[in-house]
Amino acid sequence: MFSFFKKKEKNNEKNEELQVLSSKNEKNKEEIEVEKEVEQNISHANIKETKEDLRTDDKTVNEAIKSTKERDEKEIQKNFFSRALEKTVSNFSSIIPKKKEIIFFNEIEDVLIEADMEYEVIEQVMEGFENFISRKQLREKLIPLFADMPKIEEENLPKPFVQLIIGVNGAGKTTTIAKLANRYKSMNKKVLLGAGDTFRAAAIEQLSTWASKLDIAIIKTKQGHDASAVAYDTISSGIAKDFDNVIIDTAGRLQTQTNLSNELKKIVKVCSKAQENAPHQKLMILDGTQGNSAIAQAKAFHEMIGIDGIIVTKLDGTAKGGALFSIASQLKIPILYVGIGEKATDLIEFSADAFVDSLLDGIFTKDLEDKN
């Protein structure tokens, strides 16, 4: 009897031990599950953190690339305008032989006159200045002269986008058309040219040569044919063959030539029949070597058909670079591009900052903020 109870006690003890072990095992399982869950959460958190870090890194890299690209573009513009204004700036040395931090009022006035800025605009710039003028003070007066030019809409453009090119003979119309076409082609646009200057056989031949050189399509006819018919055919072909850009040349003409002026109005009217609201831009080519005398031409054409934008050519061949201030101030028509040289790449978007800074570099030392 005694031994039976002893055995029972031993069995109870074993059962208790087994229960304790089982409990421990369950606790261990729970702890293991908790540890696994914690590890998973940490892993997910790390993955999320890593993804966020990668996103942040991508954003930082993209911002750095964008910043570098913008800086490079500004540098390219600055170098381009320095070349374009070389003759204008070199003339300043007769007035201000050595660059300075501040310059006398009279010297600044003489420099602006030398650059072919109209005196009415000079008075506007010089108003409120004392005896000495700093680079920063002058810059703050020159930049706003370009501020009133209306902005050109560059989004949601119609297809094809039709540009009609206008200007007097010798302004560089045909070469500028080639430069524009090359620019659009480099942006992967499909470009079509229209040889609408049927007044001169040489103009058709010259544009055809550029089209062949740049591997760009062209619509042309013989000398003496109806220019408005060429414009209509070019736009119709542009629509049918899904071109992005259509650029149409017109005969070089003076604003005083009544017959050619009437023909220009007719071309504009016919373009709108080929495509609604065409031409979408009427661009005036102004010869930079003409200085302020080019303003009278632009005014007359603007009154005739309404000019949407200006391209200034041959700026590197003149000391009259200051005329651009007068063009912007008087005409209130956007200066879109500036061209120099004869290469297809010698065209750049106009930048008021780069233009003004390139002029000021010729007479002023750098500001402290520019040096840093």
Secondary structure, 3 states (H helix, E strand, C coil): CHHHHHHHHHHHHHHHHHHHHHHHHHHHHHHHHHHHHHHHHHHHHHHHHHHHHHHHHHHHHHHHHHHHHHHHHHHHHHHHHHHHCHHHHHHHHHCCCCCECEEEHHHHHHHHHHCCCCHHHHHHHHCCCCCEEEHHHHHHHHHHHHCCCCCCCCCCCCCCEEEEEECCCCCCHHHHHHHHHHHHHHCCCCEEEECCCCCCHHHHHHHHHHHHHHCCEEECCCCCCCHHHHHHHHHHHHHHCCCCEEEECCCCCCCCCHHHHHHHHHHHHHHHHHCCCCCCEEEEEEEHHHCCHHHHHHHHHHHHHCCCEEEEECHHHCCCCCHHHHHHHHHCCCEEEEECCCCCCCEEECCHHHHHHHHHCCCECCCHHHHC
